[in-house]
């Protein structure tokens, strides 16, 4: 009999103390044992679906370790013959219903299913394949959804709901027909998805992945009639090395630039240059609003996932968003505005390629607001993962390349532009500028330590030249939703709000290299950007002399008419789903056309119980034998979200609808139609 201390368990014969761990899985990993799992993430709720992390607890039998809390005295076995066989059966059953074209899968080499199958020694599958190919969803500019590779772990569903509060995808159907799909079986691009891509970041297989633009970029590079210009975001350079076996957070700026020039990119710029430009424009906008007391708080607008989220859910606050374009789009606008004339080429001959940590940047580049003379300011967006694959395809080894420099002038930056990649970086950069603008002297110590941190919401009070400021930094859209609601109801009063859709900011973008130790990767990348800032000579955006020259030559001054034309934009209320209706109860054809009743099933109305109206109305239509007279449809947005639930009975819209109001309106419409028919 193995004796244990009162606050310890025994795992495979080794005593392990309990020190606040939530479950046995954490205890097992603490003991240095890597139990396989698909569906466990410390940031998400416990789901327990994959049944791979099973352990045997003496006296209690086989249990899932992720959902079982540790208790003093437990004796746990992780690697019995029975457990190994159960795990093998689970993986073989998954593989029997899986698209096993692994060599052509985007996640080949980084797929958890592939890795676990190898670890368990699975060389053949004992079960007959029941896989029926399903169409691949390529409707989103940011993501590809391949249901043939889904293992139903639910990671994407929980992240989209619990962390981002969007709920663009969920489980549907039962048994062997169970699937993860967007609402009403629509394509991902037609729903509420904000393109943040965090679903793909946690997906253990290739069921969700960034949409690839590699081939079109190669085509541009090989076209002798084009000048291919690239920009590299700061978060990319502290993450791409991971794809080549480097330590987390290693800054490989010089090697990345060298690789891209050898691959055929003609000019390589630094997105940190236009981050400095963004700071100057946004800080002046903020100071003007604060001084005049106009439309506060000001929300930052660098994150396209957050901007689309605001357009969908908080249109009443769009006037509070900074009108500044993101650094990516500022770079595209400046390159396309200045470079063709300098090179003696036409605008169409210059191809702008962005290297970004973010999948939402692909969506942003396609927004109609960012097209000039019918062509986009940014032509293509590659994620960090895509650039790494292109480097590998070129036969280059990143960590063996001699460093190269960015091209000037838009390759020059200050530390303020670099820290944009971290949550809180935009706010800190704005404060560095504001100190110089208000006091007439740049800060001696440019680091605002109080701004930094890992918490998803940080509210800070500070003082700049006698001006008191209250700032909020938030990452993760679920937390952003809470902040927006608090601002609307008046319980949170702040001057500036920085929002990043991805946990940790851009360093945690969905286009970055993936892996299980997400927290360690984010922490190392964050610290690397701050260290890069410390090593630079200049730390405030106003010290970037090339940016100042840009104003003198092209823009005039911050906030000028020309800077607004090139560097600013506007936003609009965005429908959260397409206008197509879904027929739930189709009327039988007889005589005149049926009365159509459209019930909004969008998020706002759904939360106000529109589903109960749909169900009650369908039952009433059937019970009242109105099947030949009334057709019930689920609609998606009447653009009256604050007045929901909204129902249209014929041409009449009922706000704050109840089942009783709708039924009465239906019968009133039918009676009016009958009266009109008799009169004629």
C-alpha positions in Angstrom: 0.0 0.0 0.0 1.4 3.4 -1.0 1.2 6.0 1.6 0.6 9.6 0.7 0.8 13.0 2.3 -2.7 14.5 3.1 -2.4 17.0 0.2 -1.0 14.7 -2.4 -1.8 12.1 -5.0 0.2 9.2 -6.3 0.6 9.1 -10.1 2.2 6.0 -11.6 4.0 5.4 -8.3 5.2 9.0 -7.9 3.8 11.3 -5.1 2.7 14.6 -6.4 1.5 17.4 -4.1 -1.8 19.2 -4.8 -1.2 22.9 -5.1 -4.4 24.4 -6.5 -4.6 22.3 -9.6 -8.2 22.2 -11.0 -8.2 18.6 -12.3 -6.3 15.4 -12.5 -5.0 16.3 -16.0 -3.1 19.2 -14.6 -1.7 16.9 -11.9 -0.6 14.4 -14.4 1.1 17.0 -16.6 2.7 18.4 -13.4 4.2 14.9 -12.9 5.8 15.2 -16.4 3.4 12.9 -18.2 1.9 14.2 -21.4 -1.6 12.7 -21.6 -3.1 13.1 -25.1 -6.1 15.3 -25.5 -8.0 17.1 -28.2 -10.6 19.1 -26.2 -8.8 20.5 -23.2 -7.7 24.1 -23.0 -7.1 25.8 -19.7 -8.8 29.0 -21.0 -12.0 27.2 -21.9 -14.7 25.3 -20.1 -14.2 21.5 -19.6 -15.9 19.5 -22.3 -14.6 16.0 -21.9 -15.5 14.8 -25.4 -12.4 13.2 -26.8 -12.0 10.6 -24.0 -8.2 10.4 -24.6 -7.1 11.8 -21.2 -8.6 8.8 -19.3 -6.9 7.6 -16.2 -7.6 4.8 -13.7 -8.2 5.8 -10.1 -8.0 3.0 -7.6 -11.4 2.4 -6.1 -13.2 4.5 -8.7 -12.3 3.0 -12.0 -11.6 4.8 -15.3 -12.3 8.5 -15.3 -11.6 11.4 -17.6 -8.8 13.3 -16.0 -9.8 16.8 -17.4 -13.2 16.7 -15.5 -12.1 15.0 -12.3 -10.8 17.2 -9.4 -7.8 15.9 -7.4 -8.4 14.5 -4.0 -5.8 13.8 -1.4 -4.8 10.1 -1.3 -5.9 9.2 -4.8 -3.8 6.6 -6.5 -3.8 7.1 -10.3 -2.6 5.0 -13.2 -2.1 6.6 -16.6 -0.7 3.9 -18.8 -2.4 0.5 -18.2 -3.1 -2.0 -21.0 -6.8 -1.2 -20.8 -6.2 2.6 -21.1 -3.9 2.2 -24.0 -6.4 0.0 -25.9 -9.3 2.5 -25.2 -7.2 5.4 -26.6 -6.3 3.4 -29.7 -10.0 2.5 -30.3 -11.0 6.2 -29.9 -8.4 7.4 -32.5 -9.1 4.5 -34.9 -12.8 5.4 -34.8 -12.0 9.0 -35.5 -9.7 8.0 -38.4 -12.4 5.8 -39.9 -14.6 8.9 -40.3 -11.8 11.3 -41.3 -10.3 12.6 -44.5 -6.9 11.0 -44.4 -5.2 12.9 -47.2 -2.6 14.0 -44.7 0.2 14.8 -47.1 -1.9 17.6 -48.8 -3.4 18.9 -45.5 -2.3 22.4 -44.4 -1.8 21.0 -40.8 0.5 18.1 -41.9 3.3 18.1 -39.4 1.4 20.2 -36.8 -1.7 18.1 -36.6 -2.6 16.7 -33.1 -4.5 13.8 -34.6 -1.5 12.8 -36.7 0.8 13.2 -33.7 -1.4 11.2 -31.3 -1.9 8.4 -33.9 1.9 8.2 -34.2 2.4 8.2 -30.4 -0.1 5.4 -29.9 1.5 3.3 -32.6 -1.5 3.2 -34.9 -0.4 1.7 -38.2 -3.7 0.3 -39.4 -7.4 1.0 -38.7 -9.5 -2.0 -37.7 -12.8 -0.3 -38.7 -14.5 0.1 -42.0 -14.4 3.6 -43.4 -17.7 5.4 -43.2 -16.4 8.8 -44.3 -18.8 10.5 -46.8 -17.1 13.6 -48.3 -18.7 16.9 -47.5 -18.2 20.2 -49.4 -15.4 22.5 -48.2 -16.5 25.9 -47.2 -14.3 28.6 -48.8 -16.8 31.5 -48.5 -14.7 33.4 -46.0 -11.8 35.5 -47.2 -10.0 34.6 -43.9 -10.7 31.0 -43.2 -11.3 27.6 -44.8 -13.7 25.2 -43.1 -13.2 21.6 -44.0 -15.8 19.4 -42.2 -14.1 16.3 -43.5 -11.3 16.9 -41.0 -13.4 17.8 -38.0 -13.0 15.5 -34.9 -15.9 17.1 -33.0 -13.6 18.2 -30.1 -15.7 21.5 -29.7 -12.6 23.7 -29.2 -13.7 26.1 -31.9 -17.2 26.2 -30.7 -16.2 27.0 -27.1 -13.6 29.6 -28.0 -16.0 31.5 -30.4 -18.7 31.5 -27.7 -16.8 31.7 -24.4 -13.8 34.0 -25.3 -15.1 35.9 -28.3 -18.9 35.9 -27.5 -19.7 35.6 -31.2 -21.0 32.1 -31.5 -20.6 31.9 -35.3 -20.4 28.1 -35.2 -21.9 25.4 -33.0 -22.9 21.8 -32.9 -25.8 20.5 -35.0 -27.6 17.2 -35.5 -27.1 14.0 -33.4 -25.3 10.7 -33.5 -23.1 9.9 -36.5 -24.6 13.0 -38.3 -23.3 15.4 -35.6 -21.3 18.3 -37.1 -19.9 21.7 -36.3 -21.6 24.2 -38.6 -22.5 27.9 -38.8 -26.1 28.9 -37.9 -28.8 27.3 -40.1 -26.1 25.4 -42.1 -25.0 28.5 -43.9 -21.5 29.2 -45.1 -19.1 30.7 -42.6 -18.7 33.9 -44.7 -22.5 34.5 -44.6 -22.8 34.5 -40.8 -21.6 36.5 -37.8 -18.0 35.4 -38.1 -15.6 38.4 -37.4 -12.7 36.6 -39.1 -10.5 36.6 -36.0 -9.5 33.0 -36.8 -9.1 31.9 -33.2 -11.2 28.9 -34.0 -8.5 27.8 -36.4 -5.8 28.5 -33.8 -7.3 26.0 -31.4 -8.4 23.5 -34.0 -6.3 20.3 -33.5 -6.6 19.3 -37.1 -7.1 21.0 -40.5 -10.9 21.4 -40.1 -10.4 25.2 -39.7 -7.4 26.9 -41.2 -6.3 30.3 -42.5 -7.3 30.8 -46.2 -4.1 30.6 -48.3 -3.0 33.2 -50.8 0.4 31.7 -51.4 -0.1 30.8 -55.0 -1.4 34.2 -56.1 1.6 35.8 -54.4 4.0 33.5 -56.2 2.3 34.4 -59.4 2.9 38.1 -58.7 6.5 37.5 -57.8 7.1 35.6 -61.1 5.4 38.2 -63.2 8.2 40.4 -64.7 5.7 43.3 -65.2 5.0 43.8 -61.5 6.9 45.4 -58.6 6.0 43.3 -55.5 6.2 45.3 -52.3 5.9 43.6 -48.9 5.3 44.9 -45.4 6.0 42.8 -42.3 4.1 43.4 -39.0 6.1 43.4 -35.8 4.4 40.4 -34.3 5.4 38.2 -37.2 9.2 38.5 -36.6 9.0 37.3 -33.0 7.0 34.2 -33.9 8.0 32.9 -37.3 11.2 31.3 -35.9 9.0 28.8 -34.0 8.1 27.3 -37.3 11.8 26.5 -37.9 12.6 25.1 -34.4 13.8 28.3 -32.8 13.0 29.2 -29.2 9.8 31.1 -28.5 9.9 34.8 -29.1 13.2 34.9 -31.0 13.4 38.1 -33.1 14.3 37.1 -36.6 13.7 40.4 -38.4 16.9 40.4 -40.4 16.6 36.7 -41.5 13.0 37.2 -42.6 13.9 40.2 -44.7 16.8 38.3 -46.2 14.5 35.3 -47.0 11.9 37.5 -48.7 14.4 39.3 -50.9 15.9 36.0 -52.0 12.4 34.7 -52.7 11.8 37.6 -55.1 10.1 40.4 -53.2 11.4 43.6 -54.8 10.9 45.9 -51.8 10.4 45.0 -48.1 9.0 47.6 -45.7 8.2 47.6 -42.0 4.6 47.9 -40.9 6.0 49.6 -37.7 6.7 52.7 -40.0 2.9 53.2 -40.5 2.3 52.2 -36.9 4.2 55.3 -36.1 2.1 57.2 -38.6 -1.0 55.7 -37.0 0.1 56.9 -33.5 0.5 60.5 -34.7 -2.9 60.6 -36.4 -4.8 58.7 -33.7 -3.1 60.7 -30.8 -4.0 64.0 -32.4 -7.6 62.8 -32.9 -7.7 61.7 -29.2 -6.2 64.9 -27.9 -8.7 67.0 -29.9 -11.6 65.0 -28.6 -10.4 65.1 -25.0 -9.8 68.8 -25.2 -13.1 69.6 -26.8 -15.1 66.9 -24.8 -16.3 65.3 -28.0 -17.5 61.7 -28.5 -15.5 60.0 -25.7 -14.3 57.4 -25.2 -12.2 57.0 -28.3 -11.8 53.4 -29.4 -8.7 52.3 -31.3 -9.4 50.9 -34.8 -6.2 48.9 -35.6 -7.8 45.5 -35.2 -10.2 44.6 -38.1 -11.8 41.7 -36.1 -12.8 44.2 -33.4 -14.0 46.8 -36.0 -16.3 44.2 -37.6 -17.5 43.1 -34.2 -18.4 46.8 -33.3 -20.2 47.2 -36.7 -22.3 44.1 -36.0 -23.1 44.5 -32.4 -22.6 48.1 -31.3 -23.5 50.4 -34.3 -24.6 53.1 -31.8 -20.9 53.5 -30.8 -19.3 53.6 -34.3 -18.9 57.3 -34.0 -16.5 56.7 -31.1 -14.2 54.5 -33.1 -11.0 56.3 -34.3 -11.3 57.1 -38.0 -7.7 56.1 -38.5 -7.0 53.2 -40.8 -4.9 50.3 -39.4 -1.1 50.4 -40.0 -1.6 47.7 -42.7 -4.0 49.9 -44.7 -2.0 53.1 -44.2 1.0 51.3 -45.6 -1.0 50.1 -48.6 -2.3 53.6 -49.2 1.1 55.3 -48.9 2.9 52.8 -51.1 0.3 52.9 -53.9 0.1 56.7 -53.7 3.9 57.4 -53.8 5.8 54.5 -55.3 4.3 54.3 -58.9 5.5 57.9 -59.6 8.9 57.2 -58.1 9.4 54.1 -60.2 7.8 55.5 -63.4 5.1 52.7 -63.2 1.3 52.6 -63.1 -0.6 51.9 -59.9 -1.7 48.5 -61.3 2.0 47.4 -61.7 2.6 47.7 -58.0 1.5 44.7 -55.9 1.2 45.3 -52.2 1.6 42.1 -50.0 1.2 42.2 -46.2 2.7 39.7 -43.9 0.5 39.6 -40.8 -0.1 37.5 -37.7 -3.9 37.9 -38.2 -6.5 36.2 -40.4 -8.9 39.2 -40.1 -6.4 41.3 -42.1 -7.4 39.3 -45.2 -10.9 40.4 -44.7 -9.8 44.0 -44.0 -7.8 44.2 -47.2 -11.0 43.4 -49.2 -13.2 46.0 -47.6 -14.5 48.4 -50.4 -13.4 51.4 -48.3 -9.8 50.4 -49.0 -10.0 50.5 -52.8 -8.7 53.4 -54.8 -9.5 53.8 -58.5 -11.1 50.3 -58.5 -8.0 48.5 -57.1 -7.2 47.5 -53.5 -4.6 49.4 -51.5 -3.4 46.0 -50.2 -3.6 43.3 -52.8 -2.8 40.1 -50.7 -2.3 39.2 -47.1 -0.1 36.3 -46.0 -0.1 35.0 -42.4 3.0 34.1 -40.5 2.2 30.4 -41.3 2.0 31.1 -45.0 5.2 33.0 -45.2 7.0 30.2 -43.3 5.7 27.7 -45.9 6.9 29.8 -48.8 10.4 30.1 -47.2 10.4 26.3 -46.8 9.2 25.9 -50.4 12.1 28.0 -51.5 14.6 25.7 -49.9 15.8 28.3 -47.5 16.6 27.7 -43.8 15.6 30.8 -41.9 18.1 30.6 -39.0 21.0 30.1 -41.4 20.5 33.2 -43.4 22.6 36.4 -43.0 20.4 39.2 -41.8 19.3 41.9 -44.3 17.8 45.4 -43.8 14.4 46.8 -44.6 14.2 49.2 -47.5 14.0 52.9 -46.8 12.2 55.2 -46.1 9.2 53.0 -45.0 11.5 50.5 -43.3 12.4 52.9 -40.5 10.6 52.8 -37.2 10.7 53.7 -33.5 10.0 51.4 -30.6 6.5 52.9 -30.4 5.6 51.3 -33.7 7.1 47.9 -32.6 5.1 47.5 -29.4 1.8 47.8 -31.5 2.0 44.0 -31.6 1.2 43.6 -27.9 -2.0 44.3 -26.0 -1.6 47.7 -24.6 1.0 48.7 -27.1 -1.2 51.1 -29.0 -2.2 52.9 -25.8 1.4 53.1 -24.6 2.5 54.5 -28.0 -0.2 57.1 -27.9 0.8 58.2 -24.4 4.4 58.6 -25.5 3.3 60.9 -28.2 0.8 62.7 -26.0 3.5 63.5 -23.4 5.6 65.2 -26.1 2.7 67.0 -27.7 1.3 68.4 -24.5 4.4 69.1 -22.5 6.7 70.0 -25.4 9.3 67.4 -24.2 9.4 63.7 -25.0 9.3 61.3 -22.0 12.7 60.6 -20.5 11.5 57.1 -19.5 9.2 56.0 -22.4 8.0 52.8 -20.7 4.5 52.9 -19.1 4.7 49.8 -17.0 1.2 50.3 -15.6 -0.2 49.8 -19.1 1.3 46.4 -19.5 0.0 43.1 -18.2 -1.7 39.8 -19.2 -5.2 40.5 -17.8 -7.9 40.6 -20.4 -9.1 44.0 -19.0 -6.9 46.7 -17.5 -8.3 50.1 -16.4 -5.6 52.6 -15.7 -5.6 56.2 -14.4 -2.7 58.4 -15.5 -1.7 62.1 -15.8 -0.1 63.7 -18.8 1.0 67.4 -18.5 -1.8 68.1 -16.0 -4.4 66.3 -18.1 -6.0 63.4 -16.2 -6.7 60.3 -18.3 -8.6 57.1 -17.7 -7.7 54.3 -20.1 -9.0 50.8 -20.7 -7.0 48.0 -22.4 -9.0 44.9 -23.4 -8.2 41.8 -25.4 -10.7 39.1 -26.4 -14.1 40.1 -27.8 -16.1 38.6 -25.0 -14.5 41.0 -22.6 -14.8 43.8 -25.1 -18.6 43.2 -25.2 -18.7 43.6 -21.4 -16.8 46.9 -21.7 -19.1 48.2 -24.4 -22.2 47.4 -22.4 -20.7 49.1 -19.3 -19.9 52.2 -21.3 -23.4 52.3 -22.7 -25.0 51.9 -19.3 -22.6 54.5 -17.7 -21.0 52.1 -15.2 -17.6 52.6 -16.9 -16.3 56.0 -17.8 -13.0 56.2 -19.6 -11.3 58.4 -22.2 -9.6 55.8 -24.4 -10.2 52.2 -25.1 -7.8 49.9 -26.9 -9.4 46.7 -28.1 -7.6 43.7 -29.6 -9.7 40.7 -30.7 -7.0 38.1 -30.1 -5.7 37.1 -26.6 -2.5 39.0 -25.9 -2.9 41.2 -28.9 -1.4 40.6 -32.4 1.3 38.4 -31.0 -1.6 35.9 -30.3 -3.1 36.2 -33.8 -4.6 33.2 -35.5 -2.0 33.3 -38.3 0.9 32.7 -36.0 2.5 29.3 -35.6 0.2 26.9 -33.6 1.0 24.6 -30.7 -0.4 23.5 -27.4 1.8 25.7 -25.1 -0.1 28.8 -26.2 0.5 30.8 -23.0 4.3 30.3 -23.1 4.4 31.4 -26.7 2.4 34.6 -26.1 4.5 35.5 -23.1 7.8 35.1 -24.9 6.6 37.0 -28.0 5.3 39.8 -25.9 8.6 40.2 -24.0 10.6 40.0 -27.2 8.7 43.1 -28.7 9.3 45.1 -25.5 13.0 44.1 -25.6 13.2 45.2 -29.3 11.8 48.6 -28.2 14.4 48.9 -25.5 17.3 48.2 -28.0 16.2 50.9 -30.4 17.5 54.4 -30.2 14.1 56.1 -30.7 11.0 55.3 -28.7 8.4 57.9 -29.7 6.6 58.1 -33.0 7.3 61.8 -33.4 11.0 61.0 -33.5 10.7 59.1 -36.8 12.2 61.6 -39.2 11.0 59.6 -42.2 7.5 59.9 -41.0 8.0 63.7 -40.6 9.3 63.9 -44.1 6.2 62.0 -45.3 4.0 64.7 -43.8 6.2 67.4 -45.4 6.1 65.8 -48.9 2.6 64.2 -49.1 0.3 64.8 -46.1 0.7 68.4 -44.9 0.0 68.0 -41.2 -1.8 65.5 -38.9 -5.5 65.6 -39.5 -5.2 67.5 -42.8 -7.5 67.0 -45.7 -4.9 64.9 -47.5 -4.1 62.8 -44.5 -7.8 62.1 -44.0 -8.1 61.1 -47.7 -5.2 58.6 -47.4 -5.0 57.6 -43.8 -8.6 57.7 -42.5 -11.8 55.8 -43.2 -15.4 55.3 -42.0 -17.5 52.5 -40.6 -21.1 51.4 -41.1 -23.7 49.2 -39.4 -23.1 45.7 -40.7 -25.8 43.0 -41.0 -24.7 40.0 -39.0 -26.0 37.6 -41.7 -27.1 37.7 -45.3 -30.6 38.7 -46.4 -31.6 35.3 -47.5 -34.6 33.9 -45.6 -35.0 30.4 -44.3 -38.5 28.9 -44.8 -39.6 27.0 -41.7 -43.2 26.3 -42.5 -44.0 26.5 -46.2 -47.6 27.2 -47.1 -49.5 24.9 -49.3 -50.2 26.5 -52.7 -53.9 27.4 -53.2 -55.4 30.5 -54.7 -53.8 33.8 -53.7 -50.2 33.8 -52.4 -49.7 33.0 -48.7 -49.2 35.6 -46.0 -45.5 35.6 -45.1 -44.4 36.0 -41.5 -40.7 36.7 -41.0 -39.3 36.3 -37.5 -35.8 37.7 -36.9 -33.5 34.9 -35.6 -30.4 37.2 -35.3 -28.5 37.3 -32.0 -30.3 40.3 -30.5 -33.8 39.0 -31.2 -32.8 35.4 -30.4 -31.7 36.5 -26.9 -35.1 38.2 -26.5 -36.8 34.9 -27.1 -37.7 35.1 -30.9 -37.2 31.3 -31.0 -40.2 30.8 -28.7 -42.2 33.0 -31.1 -41.2 30.9 -34.1 -42.1 27.6 -32.3 -45.4 29.0 -31.0 -46.4 30.4 -34.3 -45.7 27.2 -36.2 -47.8 25.3 -33.7 -50.6 27.8 -34.0 -50.5 27.6 -37.8 -50.8 23.8 -37.7 -53.4 23.7 -35.0 -55.6 26.3 -36.7 -55.3 24.6 -40.1 -53.7 27.7 -41.7 -51.0 25.8 -43.6 -52.3 26.9 -46.9 -52.5 30.6 -45.9 -49.4 31.4 -43.8 -45.7 30.8 -44.5 -43.3 31.2 -41.6 -39.7 32.3 -42.3 -36.6 32.9 -40.1 -35.1 36.2 -41.1 -31.7 37.6 -39.9 -31.7 41.3 -39.3 -34.3 44.1 -39.5 -31.6 46.6 -38.5 -33.7 47.3 -35.3 -31.7 45.3 -32.8 -32.6 47.5 -29.9 -36.3 47.0 -30.5 -36.3 43.2 -30.7 -37.7 40.7 -31.0 -38.8 41.9 -34.4 -41.4 40.2 -36.6 -42.8 41.2 -40.0 -46.4 40.1 -40.7 -46.7 40.8 -44.4 -45.5 44.4 -44.7 -46.2 45.3 -41.0 -43.2 45.2 -38.7 -43.9 44.4 -35.0 -41.2 45.6 -32.5 -40.9 44.1 -29.1 -43.1 41.3 -30.4 -44.8 38.6 -28.4 -46.5 35.5 -29.6 -49.9 36.9 -28.8 -49.2 40.1 -30.8 -48.0 38.1 -33.8 -51.0 35.8 -33.8 -53.4 38.7 -33.5 -51.6 40.5 -36.4 -51.7 37.3 -38.5 -55.5 36.9 -38.1 -56.1 40.6 -38.7 -54.1 40.4 -42.0 -56.0 37.3 -43.0 -59.4 38.9 -42.2 -58.5 42.0 -44.2 -57.5 39.8 -47.2 -60.8 37.9 -46.9 -62.8 41.2 -46.7 -60.9 42.6 -49.7 -61.5 39.5 -51.7 -65.3 39.5 -51.0 -65.5 43.2 -51.9 -63.9 42.6 -55.2 
